[in-house]
Amino acid sequence: MATLPSKKLCIKCNKTKATARCGGCLQEFCIRHFTNHRQELNQHFDKLTIEQTTDMKNHPSMKQIDKWEFQQQTLLVDANARSAVVEELDVVKAQSLATLERDLNLRQEMILDEARKRIDELNEEANRLKIGVLREAQAQANAKVKAITEHVAALNTEDVSRLFGQ
């Protein structure tokens, strides 16, 4: 920015003190005025920076960028809210499924128990009916055997009478 001191006149005080040249404006300054010039340049730069920043904030492109940032933030908040709702629904769904599964298992057990009892009852009824049929068949068989026996006895009596009575 500055060059080595030389014996030229200061642009401010016109004295031939040791001077330095400003690399920006190319003017010669004594050390005291060079320091002042640097401070003025720094202040001017700060002012321009603030103006530029203010101008940038008011620029239509910056307003559009701010609008997009706001929309993006809104979308992120909405997405996070949806995500939280989905997670909560997943928890509720898992709990509901577990409850339904438990209820279904209990109902299946009850249905199986009732079916086993009904099957046992039907088996007992079938066994009673079989015994009844067997007793009836035995009684019919006994009746036939008795009838045959009586018939054979009658035939035997006739045969004996015929043999001896003739």
C-alpha positions as CSV (number, residue, x, y, z in Angstrom):
1,M,0.0,0.0,0.0
2,A,2.7,2.5,0.9
3,T,6.2,2.9,-0.6
4,L,9.4,3.6,1.2
5,P,9.8,7.1,2.7
6,S,11.1,9.8,0.3
7,K,12.0,13.5,0.5
8,K,8.9,14.8,-1.3
9,L,6.3,17.3,-0.1
10,C,3.3,16.2,2.0
11,I,0.1,16.9,0.1
12,K,-1.5,18.2,3.3
13,C,1.1,20.3,5.0
14,N,3.6,20.9,2.2
15,K,6.5,20.1,4.4
16,T,9.5,18.0,3.3
17,K,9.3,15.6,6.2
18,A,9.8,11.9,5.5
19,T,6.8,11.1,3.3
20,A,5.0,7.9,2.2
21,R,3.0,7.4,-0.9
22,C,-0.6,6.0,-0.7
23,G,-0.9,3.0,-3.0
24,G,-4.5,3.9,-3.8
25,C,-4.5,7.6,-4.6
26,L,-0.7,7.8,-5.3
27,Q,-0.3,11.0,-3.2
28,E,2.5,11.8,-0.8
29,F,1.9,12.2,2.9
30,C,4.0,12.9,5.9
31,I,3.8,10.1,8.6
32,R,1.2,12.1,10.7
33,H,-1.0,12.9,7.7
34,F,-0.5,9.4,6.2
35,T,-1.9,7.9,9.4
36,N,-4.9,10.4,9.2
37,H,-5.4,9.5,5.5
38,R,-5.5,5.8,6.4
39,Q,-8.0,6.4,9.1
40,E,-10.2,8.4,6.7
41,L,-9.9,5.6,4.1
42,N,-10.9,3.1,6.8
43,Q,-13.9,5.2,7.8
44,H,-14.8,5.7,4.2
45,F,-14.5,1.9,3.6
46,D,-16.6,1.1,6.7
47,K,-19.3,3.6,5.5
48,L,-19.3,2.0,2.0
49,T,-19.5,-1.5,3.5
50,I,-22.5,-0.4,5.6
51,E,-24.1,1.3,2.6
52,Q,-23.4,-1.7,0.4
53,T,-24.8,-4.1,3.1
54,T,-27.9,-1.9,3.4
55,D,-28.3,-1.7,-0.4
56,M,-27.9,-5.4,-0.6
57,K,-30.6,-6.0,2.0
58,N,-33.0,-3.8,0.0
59,H,-32.1,-5.3,-3.3
60,P,-35.0,-7.3,-4.9
61,S,-32.8,-10.3,-5.3
62,M,-32.0,-10.3,-1.6
63,K,-35.8,-9.9,-0.8
64,Q,-36.4,-13.0,-3.0
65,I,-33.6,-14.9,-1.3
66,D,-35.1,-13.9,2.1
67,K,-38.5,-15.1,0.9
68,W,-37.1,-18.4,-0.3
69,E,-35.3,-18.8,3.0
70,F,-38.5,-18.2,4.9
71,Q,-40.4,-20.7,2.6
72,Q,-37.6,-23.2,3.1
73,Q,-37.8,-22.7,6.9
74,T,-41.6,-23.1,6.8
75,L,-41.2,-26.3,4.7
76,L,-38.6,-27.7,7.1
77,V,-40.9,-27.0,10.1
78,D,-43.8,-28.6,8.3
79,A,-41.7,-31.6,7.3
80,N,-40.5,-32.0,10.9
81,A,-44.1,-31.7,12.2
82,R,-45.2,-34.4,9.6
83,S,-42.3,-36.6,10.6
84,A,-43.2,-36.3,14.2
85,V,-46.8,-37.1,13.5
86,V,-45.8,-40.1,11.4
87,E,-43.6,-41.4,14.2
88,E,-46.4,-40.9,16.7
89,L,-48.8,-42.7,14.3
90,D,-46.3,-45.5,13.9
91,V,-46.1,-45.9,17.7
92,V,-49.9,-45.9,18.0
93,K,-50.2,-48.3,15.1
94,A,-47.6,-50.7,16.7
95,Q,-49.5,-50.6,20.0
96,S,-52.8,-51.2,18.3
97,L,-51.4,-54.1,16.3
98,A,-50.0,-55.6,19.5
99,T,-53.4,-55.2,21.3
100,L,-55.2,-56.7,18.3
101,E,-52.8,-59.6,18.1
102,R,-53.2,-60.3,21.8
103,D,-57.0,-60.1,21.5
104,L,-56.9,-62.4,18.5
105,N,-54.7,-64.9,20.3
106,L,-57.1,-64.9,23.3
107,R,-60.1,-65.4,21.0
108,Q,-58.4,-68.2,19.1
109,E,-57.7,-69.9,22.5
110,M,-61.3,-69.5,23.5
111,I,-62.6,-70.8,20.1
112,L,-60.2,-73.8,20.3
113,D,-61.2,-74.6,23.9
114,E,-64.9,-74.4,22.9
115,A,-64.2,-76.6,19.8
116,R,-62.3,-79.1,22.0
117,K,-65.2,-79.2,24.5
118,R,-67.8,-79.6,21.7
119,I,-65.7,-82.4,20.1
120,D,-65.4,-84.1,23.5
121,E,-69.2,-83.8,23.9
122,L,-69.8,-85.1,20.4
123,N,-67.4,-88.0,21.0
124,E,-69.2,-88.9,24.3
125,E,-72.6,-88.7,22.5
126,A,-71.3,-90.8,19.6
127,N,-70.0,-93.4,22.2
128,R,-73.4,-93.4,24.0
129,L,-75.2,-93.9,20.7
130,K,-72.7,-96.7,19.7
131,I,-73.3,-98.4,23.0
132,G,-77.1,-98.0,22.5
133,V,-76.9,-99.4,19.0
134,L,-74.6,-102.2,20.2
135,R,-77.1,-103.0,23.1
136,E,-80.0,-102.9,20.7
137,A,-78.1,-105.1,18.2
138,Q,-77.1,-107.5,21.1
139,A,-80.8,-107.6,22.2
140,Q,-81.9,-108.3,18.7
141,A,-79.2,-110.9,18.3
142,N,-80.2,-112.4,21.6
143,A,-83.8,-112.4,20.6
144,K,-83.0,-114.2,17.3
145,V,-80.8,-116.7,19.2
146,K,-83.6,-117.3,21.6
147,A,-86.1,-117.7,18.8
148,I,-83.7,-120.0,16.9
149,T,-83.0,-121.9,20.2
150,E,-86.7,-122.2,20.8
151,H,-87.3,-123.3,17.3
152,V,-84.5,-125.8,17.5
153,A,-85.9,-127.1,20.8
154,A,-89.3,-127.4,19.2
155,L,-87.9,-129.2,16.3
156,N,-85.9,-131.4,18.6
157,T,-89.1,-132.2,20.6
158,E,-90.9,-133.0,17.3
159,D,-88.0,-135.2,16.2
160,V,-88.0,-137.0,19.5
161,S,-91.8,-137.4,19.4
162,R,-91.6,-138.6,15.9
163,L,-88.9,-141.0,16.7
164,F,-90.6,-142.4,19.7
165,G,-94.1,-141.7,18.9
166,Q,-94.4,-143.3,15.7
